[in-house]
Amino acid sequence: MTANRPACTVIVKPGREDAEPGRHPWIFKGSIARVMGYHAPGDPCAFTTEGGVALGWGYVNTRSLLAGRIVSLEGPVTRRLLHERLGEAVAARTALGLGDGGPLGRAGEERTDCYRLVNSEGDGLPGLVIDRYGTGLVLQFLTAGAERWRQDVIDALTGHLAPTFIYERSDSRTRSDEGLEAARGLLSGALTDPVLVRENGLVYETSPEAGHKTGLYLDQRENRALVGTLARDRRVLNCFAYTGGFSLTAAAGGAENVVSVDASKSACAAAERNLRRNGFPEAAGLVQREDVFRFLRPGRDRYDLVILDPPKFARSQRELDGAERGYREINRLGIDKLAPGGLLLTFSCSQAMNLTRFQQVAQEAVLAAGRRARVLRRLSGGPDHPWMLGHREGEYLKGLLLLVS
C-alpha cells in the first residue's frame, strides 16, 4: 500500500460536490476541475472544493469515467484504516450469524458457509469484493485503487481467517474500464474445483474458476430461502436456473414438481448434480437446457410459482431502453405461464435500472398479459450485501413477489 499522505489533491467543480457526507462516494471525471500533483491510476488523494473545503479522501484514476472513489471522510487512507474496515466487515457477518469471526471452518458443520465478506462501497472499501466459499476465499480487485491494496488485503485475510485457499476472479468489465487487465488465478493455498459449500443446510457445488461472478449468486441467499417457504405443493418453474439454487430450495420446500431451465450445458449439469446430491432425483430429471424465451412460448404447461432471475440486461444507462424491452417481454411470457392465483418472483440485477422503473416495467408486463397483480413483497440482496444510503447503485439487485390473478 502507498504512503499515508495523499499523493495529490483532486479539485471538484462547483456544484458537483456529490461526495458530501451522507451523499455519494463516486466522483465522475466530468466533475473534476483539475488534479494538483503527480498521480498514477489508483493513487491516494484528497478531494476538495475550489475553496479548499475537504470532501473526503480516497483514490483517483483519471483514465476512468468514474475517476474518484471516496473511502474516508475523516482523513487519508492508511494501512490501519484498511485493516479496520476489513475487521468491521468480518464482525458484521459474525453478528448476522455467518461464521464466528475466526479461522474459516473452525466451527465445523455450519448451516451456511458461503456468503459475501466484503461488499465494496457497502463496507467502505470501494472496488474490493471478498466472498467466502467453505474454508476458502474468492477475491475481486475491481479498480486501480483496490489493486493497490492487493498484498495488504491478502496478508490481513491470511493472518486472521487462515483460509485454505485464496482465489482471484478480477475479470469483470469494471477492471477494463479502469485500464486494468483481467486477473484470475490461485493466490495462495490449494483449490479443488468444484468446492462444496452449505447454504441454509443444503449442499451446493461451486466453481471459483469457471462459475459466474465468483462462483454462486450469493446475493440471492435469502430469496432462495423464501422460495423454500412458498413452494409446498406448488408446480414450480425456475427460469435462468444456473446451477439450480432456487430449484433446490423449492424441492426442499415440498414442491409438487420443479422444472429448471437454462441455456448453459455446464450450468444444467451442475443443477442436476446439486439436486441429486441433496436427495431430489425427480427434480434433477426435470432440468432442461433451452433458451428461456423459447421455452416460455405459448402452449406449454401452467405453473403455480414462476421464478425469473435473468442475467444483467443493462450494464449502463445507454443500454437501459433495450433492457426494459427485455424485462417487459420476459415478465409477460412468465406471467402467461402462471395459473390463476399463481406467484411470480421476478428480479433485475441491472445497476442502471432502479426499483421504481423495474416496478413500472413489471406493471406493463402484467397489463400486456391481460392479468392483474398485487405486490406481496419487495426483494433485494441479503444483509451480507450492504449498501450505503445515498449510493443507489449499491442496491443493484431488486425484485418483486407478485400474486397474479
C-alpha positions in Angstrom: 0.0 0.0 0.0 1.3 3.5 -0.8 2.3 6.1 1.8 -0.3 7.5 4.2 -0.1 11.0 2.8 -2.2 11.5 -0.4 0.0 12.0 -3.4 -2.4 14.5 -5.0 -5.4 16.7 -4.5 -8.5 16.5 -6.7 -10.4 19.8 -7.0 -14.1 19.2 -7.6 -16.1 21.6 -9.8 -18.6 23.9 -8.0 -22.0 22.3 -7.8 -20.5 18.8 -8.3 -19.7 18.0 -4.7 -21.5 14.7 -4.7 -19.2 13.3 -2.1 -20.5 15.4 0.8 -21.2 13.3 3.9 -24.3 11.1 3.5 -24.4 11.5 -0.2 -22.4 9.7 -2.8 -18.9 8.1 -2.8 -18.2 8.5 -6.5 -16.6 11.4 -8.4 -17.1 11.3 -12.1 -14.4 12.6 -14.5 -16.7 15.4 -15.7 -17.0 16.7 -12.1 -13.2 17.2 -11.7 -11.9 20.7 -12.2 -8.2 19.7 -12.0 -5.8 17.5 -10.2 -2.9 19.0 -8.3 0.2 16.9 -8.0 1.5 13.8 -9.7 -0.9 10.9 -9.9 -0.9 7.4 -11.3 -4.0 5.3 -11.7 -5.2 4.3 -8.2 -3.1 6.8 -6.3 -4.4 8.1 -2.9 -5.7 11.6 -3.0 -7.7 14.2 -1.1 -10.9 15.6 -2.6 -11.7 19.3 -2.0 -13.8 22.1 -3.3 -12.3 25.1 -5.2 -12.3 26.9 -1.9 -10.3 24.2 -0.2 -13.1 22.6 1.8 -12.3 18.9 2.3 -14.8 16.5 0.8 -13.0 13.3 1.7 -10.0 11.0 1.0 -9.7 8.1 -1.4 -8.1 7.4 -4.7 -8.2 8.7 -8.2 -7.9 7.2 -11.7 -8.4 9.8 -14.5 -8.3 7.1 -17.1 -11.7 6.0 -16.0 -15.0 7.9 -16.4 -15.6 7.1 -12.7 -12.4 8.8 -11.8 -12.6 9.2 -8.0 -13.7 7.0 -5.1 -14.3 8.3 -1.6 -13.0 5.9 1.1 -12.9 8.1 4.2 -14.4 11.4 5.4 -12.0 11.6 8.4 -8.5 11.5 6.9 -6.2 9.8 4.4 -6.5 6.2 3.6 -3.9 4.2 5.6 -3.0 0.6 6.1 -4.6 0.8 9.6 -7.9 2.1 8.1 -7.9 -0.8 5.6 -7.4 -3.3 8.4 -10.1 -1.7 10.5 -12.6 -1.8 7.6 -11.8 -5.5 7.0 -12.3 -6.2 10.7 -15.6 -4.4 10.7 -16.8 -6.4 7.7 -15.9 -9.7 9.3 -17.6 -8.6 12.6 -20.7 -7.6 10.8 -21.1 -11.0 9.2 -20.5 -12.7 12.6 -23.3 -10.6 14.0 -25.5 -11.9 11.2 -24.7 -15.5 12.3 -22.4 -16.1 9.4 -19.2 -17.5 10.7 -17.6 -16.8 14.0 -15.0 -14.2 13.1 -12.2 -16.7 13.5 -10.3 -19.1 11.1 -12.6 -20.4 8.4 -14.2 -23.7 9.1 -13.3 -23.8 12.8 -16.9 -24.1 13.8 -17.3 -27.3 11.9 -20.6 -28.2 10.2 -22.1 -24.8 9.6 -25.6 -24.4 8.1 -24.2 -21.6 5.9 -20.5 -21.3 5.0 -20.8 -19.3 1.8 -21.5 -15.5 1.8 -20.1 -12.1 1.0 -17.4 -11.0 3.4 -16.7 -7.6 1.9 -19.1 -5.7 -0.4 -17.1 -2.9 -2.0 -18.6 0.6 -1.2 -21.1 -1.1 1.2 -18.3 -2.0 3.5 -16.3 1.2 2.9 -13.8 -0.5 0.6 -14.7 0.5 -3.0 -13.5 -1.8 -5.6 -12.9 -4.7 -3.3 -15.2 -7.8 -3.1 -14.4 -10.8 -0.9 -16.6 -13.9 -0.9 -16.3 -16.9 1.4 -16.7 -20.4 0.0 -16.3 -23.0 2.7 -12.8 -22.8 4.1 -11.6 -20.6 1.2 -12.0 -17.1 -0.2 -12.5 -15.6 -3.6 -11.3 -12.0 -4.2 -12.0 -9.4 -6.8 -9.8 -6.3 -7.1 -12.1 -4.3 -9.4 -10.4 -0.8 -9.5 -6.9 0.6 -9.7 -7.2 1.8 -6.1 -8.3 -1.6 -4.8 -5.4 -3.1 -6.8 -3.0 -1.0 -4.7 -4.4 -2.8 -1.6 -3.8 -6.3 -3.0 -0.9 -7.5 -0.8 -2.3 -5.8 2.4 -5.6 -7.5 1.9 -4.1 -10.9 1.2 -1.8 -10.6 4.3 -4.7 -9.5 6.5 -7.0 -12.3 5.4 -4.3 -14.9 5.7 -3.3 -13.8 9.2 -6.8 -13.5 10.6 -9.0 -16.1 8.8 -6.4 -18.7 7.7 -8.2 -19.7 4.5 -7.2 -23.0 2.9 -7.2 -21.1 -0.5 -7.5 -17.6 -1.8 -8.5 -17.4 -5.5 -8.8 -14.3 -7.6 -11.6 -13.5 -10.0 -10.8 -10.0 -11.1 -12.2 -10.5 -14.6 -15.2 -8.2 -14.8 -15.7 -5.3 -17.2 -15.1 -2.8 -14.4 -11.4 -3.6 -14.4 -11.2 -3.0 -18.2 -12.9 0.4 -17.6 -10.2 1.1 -15.1 -7.4 0.4 -17.6 -6.5 -2.9 -15.9 -6.1 -6.3 -17.4 -8.2 -9.2 -16.2 -6.6 -11.3 -13.5 -7.6 -14.8 -12.5 -5.8 -17.5 -10.6 -4.8 -19.0 -7.3 -3.1 -16.6 -4.9 -2.5 -19.0 -2.0 -3.3 -22.5 -0.7 -4.7 -25.3 -2.7 -8.0 -25.3 -4.6 -10.0 -28.4 -5.6 -12.7 -27.4 -8.1 -15.6 -27.7 -7.6 -15.9 -26.6 -4.0 -18.8 -27.9 -1.9 -20.5 -25.4 0.3 -23.6 -25.2 2.5 -26.4 -22.7 2.4 -29.2 -23.0 4.9 -28.4 -26.6 5.4 -28.3 -27.5 1.7 -25.2 -28.5 -0.2 -24.1 -26.7 -3.4 -21.2 -27.2 -5.7 -19.5 -24.0 -6.9 -16.6 -23.3 -9.3 -14.5 -20.3 -8.3 -12.5 -20.9 -11.5 -15.3 -21.2 -14.1 -18.6 -20.1 -12.4 -20.5 -16.8 -12.9 -19.3 -13.9 -10.7 -17.2 -15.6 -8.0 -19.0 -19.0 -8.3 -22.5 -18.6 -6.9 -25.1 -15.8 -6.8 -24.6 -15.3 -3.1 -26.9 -12.2 -3.1 -29.9 -14.4 -3.6 -29.5 -16.5 -0.4 -32.4 -15.1 1.5 -34.6 -15.1 -1.6 -33.8 -18.7 -2.2 -34.9 -19.4 1.4 -38.1 -17.5 0.7 -38.9 -19.8 -2.2 -38.5 -22.8 0.2 -41.4 -21.4 2.3 -43.6 -20.8 -0.8 -43.1 -23.9 -2.8 -45.1 -26.6 -0.9 -47.5 -28.5 -3.2 -46.9 -26.0 -6.0 -45.7 -26.6 -9.5 -42.5 -24.5 -9.8 -40.7 -23.1 -12.9 -37.2 -21.8 -12.3 -36.1 -19.8 -15.4 -32.4 -18.8 -15.9 -31.8 -21.6 -13.3 -28.0 -21.5 -13.5 -26.8 -24.3 -11.1 -30.3 -24.7 -9.6 -30.3 -22.6 -6.4 -34.0 -21.7 -6.4 -34.8 -25.2 -7.7 -33.1 -26.8 -4.8 -34.9 -24.8 -2.1 -38.2 -25.3 -3.9 -37.7 -29.1 -3.9 -36.6 -29.0 -0.3 -39.7 -26.9 0.5 -42.1 -29.7 -0.8 -42.9 -28.5 -4.3 -45.1 -30.8 -6.3 -42.6 -30.6 -9.1 -39.8 -28.3 -10.1 -38.8 -27.5 -13.7 -35.4 -25.8 -14.2 -34.5 -24.1 -17.5 -31.1 -22.6 -18.5 -29.3 -22.3 -21.8 -25.9 -23.4 -20.4 -25.0 -27.0 -20.7 -22.5 -26.9 -17.8 -25.0 -25.0 -15.6 -27.7 -27.6 -16.2 -25.3 -30.4 -15.4 -24.3 -28.7 -12.2 -28.0 -28.2 -11.3 -28.7 -31.9 -11.8 -25.8 -32.8 -9.6 -26.9 -30.4 -6.9 -30.4 -31.7 -6.9 -29.3 -35.4 -6.8 -26.7 -34.7 -4.1 -29.4 -33.3 -1.8 -31.8 -36.2 -2.5 -34.1 -34.8 -5.2 -33.5 -37.1 -8.3 -37.1 -36.3 -9.6 -36.3 -32.6 -9.8 -32.9 -33.4 -11.4 -34.7 -35.2 -14.1 -36.7 -32.0 -15.0 -33.7 -29.8 -15.7 -34.0 -28.6 -19.3 -31.3 -27.0 -21.4 -33.1 -24.5 -23.5 -33.3 -20.7 -24.3 -35.8 -19.4 -21.7 -37.6 -17.1 -24.2 -38.1 -20.1 -26.4 -39.2 -22.3 -23.5 -41.8 -19.8 -22.5 -43.5 -19.8 -25.9 -47.3 -20.4 -25.8 -48.7 -23.9 -25.5 -46.8 -25.3 -22.6 -47.8 -26.2 -19.0 -49.0 -23.8 -16.4 -47.2 -23.3 -13.1 -48.1 -22.1 -9.6 -44.8 -20.4 -8.9 -42.5 -18.9 -11.6 -39.1 -17.5 -10.9 -37.4 -15.1 -13.3 -33.8 -14.3 -12.4 -32.2 -13.3 -15.8 -28.7 -12.1 -16.3 -27.9 -8.4 -16.4 -29.7 -6.8 -19.3 -28.3 -3.3 -18.9 -24.7 -2.6 -18.0 -25.0 1.2 -18.4 -27.7 3.9 -18.8 -27.1 3.7 -22.6 -28.4 0.2 -22.6 -31.4 0.8 -20.4 -34.1 1.2 -23.1 -33.2 -2.1 -24.7 -33.1 -3.7 -21.3 -36.6 -2.5 -20.5 -37.9 -4.2 -23.6 -36.2 -7.5 -22.5 -37.5 -7.3 -18.9 -41.0 -6.4 -20.2 -41.1 -9.4 -22.6 -39.7 -12.0 -20.2 -42.1 -11.0 -17.5 -45.1 -11.1 -19.9 -44.1 -14.6 -21.0 -43.6 -15.7 -17.4 -47.0 -14.4 -16.4 -48.6 -16.2 -19.3 -47.3 -19.4 -17.7 -48.9 -18.7 -14.4 -52.1 -20.4 -13.3 -54.7 -18.0 -11.8 -53.6 -17.2 -8.2 -50.0 -18.0 -9.1 -46.9 -16.3 -7.7 -44.2 -14.6 -9.7 -40.7 -13.9 -8.3 -39.1 -11.5 -10.7 -35.6 -9.9 -10.4 -33.3 -7.4 -12.1 -29.6 -7.3 -11.3 -29.0 -4.3 -13.7 -27.5 -1.5 -11.6 -28.8 1.1 -14.1 -32.4 0.1 -13.5 -33.8 1.4 -10.3 -36.7 -0.2 -8.4 -39.3 2.4 -9.5 -38.5 1.7 -13.1 -38.5 -2.0 -12.6 -41.9 -1.9 -11.0 -43.2 0.1 -13.9 -41.9 -2.5 -16.4 -43.5 -5.3 -14.3 -46.8 -3.5 -14.4 -46.6 -3.0 -18.2 -45.9 -6.8 -18.5 -48.9 -7.6 -16.3 -51.2 -5.4 -18.4 -49.8 -6.8 -21.7 -50.6 -10.3 -20.4 -54.2 -9.2 -19.6 -53.8 -10.1 -15.9 -53.9 -8.4 -12.6 -51.2 -8.5 -9.9 -50.6 -7.4 -6.3 -47.2 -6.8 -4.8 -46.7 -9.1 -1.8 -43.0 -8.2 -1.1 -40.2 -6.1 -2.5 -37.0 -8.1 -2.6 -33.3 -7.3 -2.5 -29.9 -8.8 -1.7 -29.1 -10.2 1.8 -27.6 -8.2 4.7 -24.1 -9.5 3.7 -24.5 -7.3 0.7 -24.9 -3.9 2.4 -25.1 -0.6 0.5 -24.6 3.0 1.6 -27.5 5.4 1.9 -27.1 7.9 -0.9 -25.4 5.3 -3.1 -28.3 4.0 -5.1 -26.0 1.9 -7.4 -25.2 -0.3 -4.4 -28.7 -1.6 -4.4 -28.3 -3.3 -7.7 -30.4 -6.4 -7.0 -34.1 -5.7 -6.8 -37.1 -8.0 -7.1 -40.8 -8.3 -6.6 -43.0 -11.1 -5.3 -46.4 -10.8 -7.2 -49.7 -12.6 -6.7 -51.2 -12.8 -10.2 -54.9 -13.3 -10.8 
